[in-house]
Each structure stands twice: as C-alpha cells, then as structure tokens.
Amino acid sequence: MYVRYTANPKRETNDCIIRSIAKSTNTPWEVVMKEMCEIAIENYTMPNDYLCAQEYLSKRRNYPEEYPRAKSVAQFCMENPSGKFVVLMEDHAMSVVDGTCYDLVNCLNENIVSYWEVTD
C-alpha cells in the first residue's frame, strides 16, 4: 500500500506538492515545476503553496474535495482502489494511484485534509 517514490529526478527536497502532482498526472517533474513557478509568480507566492496547486489542477478540470479529518491515508487508499489522486495532509502532499501511496515518507497513518481526483 506504500511505495517509496519521488518524481524529482535529481534530489530529495521539500517539493512534495510538485512530486505528487507529477506522479498523479503522469507529467515530468520539470514540467510541473515550471508551470507551478509561473503560477506562483502570477500570484506572488511560492510554487508549493496550496493556491498554486489548486490553480494548476483546476485548470485541468480537477477540483479539490474535502475529506473527513478522522480518516487516514490508509483508509483513503482502501476506499479508493482505483484512480489517481493528489492527497493533502496538514503540511504535506502525496500521490495515491490505484490504492497505493507514493511518497518519500510513509504517511499511511496521517489524516487527510483534502484531495484532488486527477482525471485524464
């Protein structure tokens, strides 16, 4: 249910929203980072800001869904055995693809704040 993974081809760094979007949308990390930086400049914020993720994903017809805070990533994975998601926790983001969590750290016990279901 958990696979240690990073979409960043060069290093492990604080780019969780970029990594999770890249994995969930099947888009190269470099492409996501560039587009998120452009959104950040337009909005005078950082590319890993929630606002940038929301704008990036909503441009692709993906909309955030609230999720009961009492539910963990593990529960979310079990309830969603198929599909691609960008999942947000309190201060972190990761990708869930077909019921498996892809991230640098195992977040299965963390509670979810919201998520986007990624559609093709």
C-alpha positions as CSV (number, residue, x, y, z in Angstrom):
1,M,0.0,0.0,0.0
2,Y,3.1,2.3,0.3
3,V,5.9,2.7,-2.2
4,R,8.9,4.9,-1.5
5,Y,9.0,7.2,-4.6
6,T,10.0,10.6,-5.8
7,A,9.3,12.1,-9.2
8,N,12.2,14.5,-8.7
9,P,15.0,13.1,-10.9
10,K,17.9,14.8,-9.1
11,R,17.3,15.0,-5.3
12,E,15.1,14.6,-2.3
13,T,13.9,18.0,-1.3
14,N,10.9,19.9,0.0
15,D,8.9,19.7,-3.2
16,C,6.1,17.3,-2.1
17,I,3.3,19.1,-4.0
18,I,5.3,19.1,-7.2
19,R,6.2,15.4,-6.8
20,S,2.6,14.4,-6.0
21,I,1.2,16.3,-9.0
22,A,3.9,14.9,-11.3
23,K,3.1,11.3,-10.2
24,S,-0.7,11.7,-10.2
25,T,-0.8,13.4,-13.6
26,N,2.0,11.4,-15.2
27,T,3.8,14.6,-16.1
28,P,7.5,15.1,-15.8
29,W,8.6,16.8,-12.6
30,E,10.4,19.6,-14.6
31,V,7.2,20.4,-16.5
32,V,5.1,20.6,-13.3
33,M,7.7,22.7,-11.5
34,K,8.0,25.2,-14.4
35,E,4.2,25.6,-14.6
36,M,3.8,25.9,-10.8
37,C,6.6,28.6,-10.8
38,E,4.7,30.5,-13.4
39,I,1.5,30.4,-11.4
40,A,3.5,31.4,-8.3
41,I,4.9,34.4,-10.0
42,E,1.4,35.5,-11.2
43,N,0.1,35.2,-7.6
44,Y,3.2,36.4,-5.7
45,T,3.6,33.2,-3.7
46,M,5.8,30.1,-3.7
47,P,5.2,27.2,-6.1
48,N,4.5,24.8,-3.3
49,D,1.6,27.0,-2.0
50,Y,-1.9,25.5,-1.9
51,L,-3.1,28.3,-4.2
52,C,-0.7,27.2,-6.9
53,A,-1.7,23.5,-6.6
54,Q,-5.4,24.5,-6.7
55,E,-4.9,26.7,-9.8
56,Y,-2.7,24.1,-11.6
57,L,-5.1,21.2,-11.0
58,S,-8.3,23.2,-11.6
59,K,-7.1,24.3,-15.0
60,R,-7.1,20.6,-15.8
61,R,-10.7,20.1,-14.6
62,N,-9.7,18.6,-11.2
63,Y,-11.4,20.1,-8.2
64,P,-10.5,19.7,-4.5
65,E,-12.7,17.6,-2.3
66,E,-12.8,17.9,1.5
67,Y,-12.2,14.8,3.4
68,P,-13.2,13.9,7.0
69,R,-10.1,14.6,9.2
70,A,-10.8,11.4,11.1
71,K,-9.8,9.4,8.0
72,S,-6.2,8.4,7.5
73,V,-4.3,7.9,4.2
74,A,-4.5,4.2,4.7
75,Q,-8.3,4.4,4.9
76,F,-8.4,6.6,1.8
77,C,-6.2,4.0,-0.1
78,M,-8.6,1.2,0.9
79,E,-11.6,3.2,-0.1
80,N,-10.0,4.2,-3.5
81,P,-8.5,1.0,-5.0
82,S,-8.5,2.7,-8.4
83,G,-7.9,6.2,-9.7
84,K,-5.2,8.9,-9.3
85,F,-5.2,11.4,-6.5
86,V,-3.2,14.3,-5.1
87,V,-3.8,14.0,-1.3
88,L,-3.2,16.8,1.2
89,M,-2.4,16.4,4.8
90,E,-1.8,19.2,7.3
91,D,1.7,20.2,6.0
92,H,2.3,17.6,3.3
93,A,1.1,16.3,-0.1
94,M,1.5,12.9,-1.7
95,S,0.2,10.9,-4.6
96,V,-2.2,7.9,-4.4
97,V,-2.5,5.8,-7.5
98,D,-4.8,2.8,-7.6
99,G,-4.9,2.5,-3.8
100,T,-1.1,2.8,-3.4
101,C,0.6,5.8,-1.6
102,Y,3.7,7.1,-3.5
103,D,5.9,9.3,-1.4
104,L,9.4,9.7,0.2
105,V,7.9,9.0,3.6
106,N,5.2,6.6,4.8
107,C,2.2,8.8,5.5
108,L,-0.4,6.0,5.9
109,N,-1.2,6.9,9.5
110,E,-1.6,10.7,8.7
111,N,-5.0,12.3,8.5
112,I,-6.2,13.7,5.2
113,V,-7.4,17.3,4.9
114,S,-8.4,17.3,1.2
115,Y,-7.6,15.7,-2.1
116,W,-8.0,16.1,-5.9
117,E,-9.0,13.2,-8.1
118,V,-6.9,13.6,-11.2
119,T,-8.8,13.0,-14.4
120,D,-7.3,12.5,-17.8
